[in-house]
């Protein structure tokens, strides 16, 4: 059986899981051994938290922008769906 356990608590994740999936901004960043994924995620969080508020906002805005569907892409997608 597969159980999806979603959490930001690295201690709980390490205790409960053998394999980890790190998703950031809607994109898969890493999949693999739980200790490796948690170590890389922890390093990312430390680096992110060390940034200025302006830098953090820029990172968030860039990730959000990637998630938006552009108008021409949306029209193309709608055409594919409603053929």
C-alpha positions in Angstrom: 0.0 0.0 0.0 1.0 3.6 -0.6 0.2 6.3 1.9 0.8 10.0 1.1 2.0 11.8 4.2 2.1 15.5 3.6 4.0 17.6 6.2 6.6 20.3 6.7 7.7 18.6 9.9 11.0 17.0 8.8 11.3 15.0 12.0 7.9 13.3 11.5 8.6 12.8 7.8 11.9 11.1 8.5 10.3 8.8 11.1 7.3 7.8 9.1 8.7 7.6 5.5 11.3 5.8 3.4 10.8 7.8 0.2 10.3 11.5 -0.1 8.9 13.8 -2.7 9.6 17.5 -2.5 7.2 19.7 -4.5 8.0 23.4 -4.6 5.8 26.0 -6.4 3.8 23.2 -8.1 6.9 21.5 -9.5 8.7 18.3 -8.5 12.1 19.3 -7.1 13.3 15.9 -5.9 12.2 12.3 -5.4 14.1 9.7 -3.6 15.6 8.5 -0.2 13.8 10.4 2.6 17.0 11.5 4.3 18.5 13.0 1.2 15.3 14.8 0.2 14.9 16.1 3.8 18.5 17.2 3.9 18.2 19.1 0.6 14.8 20.6 1.6 16.2 21.7 4.9 19.2 23.4 3.2 16.9 25.1 0.8 14.7 26.5 3.7 17.8 27.7 5.6 19.1 29.5 2.4 15.6 31.0 1.7 15.2 32.2 5.3 18.6 33.9 5.1 17.4 36.1 2.2 16.0 39.6 2.6 12.2 40.1 2.4 12.7 41.7 -1.0 14.5 38.6 -2.3 11.9 36.3 -0.8 9.1 38.2 -2.5 10.9 38.0 -5.8 11.3 34.2 -5.5 7.6 33.8 -4.5 6.5 36.1 -7.4 8.6 34.1 -9.9 7.1 30.8 -8.7 3.6 32.2 -8.8 4.1 33.5 -12.3 5.2 30.1 -13.5 1.9 28.6 -12.2 -0.3 31.0 -14.2 -1.7 29.9 -17.5 -1.1 32.5 -20.1 -4.1 33.7 -22.1 -3.0 32.1 -25.4 -2.1 28.8 -23.5 -5.5 28.9 -21.8 -7.4 29.3 -25.2 -5.3 26.4 -26.7 -6.1 24.2 -23.7 -9.8 25.0 -23.8 -9.9 24.1 -27.5 -8.3 20.8 -26.7 -10.7 20.1 -24.0 -13.9 21.1 -25.8 -13.1 19.6 -29.3 
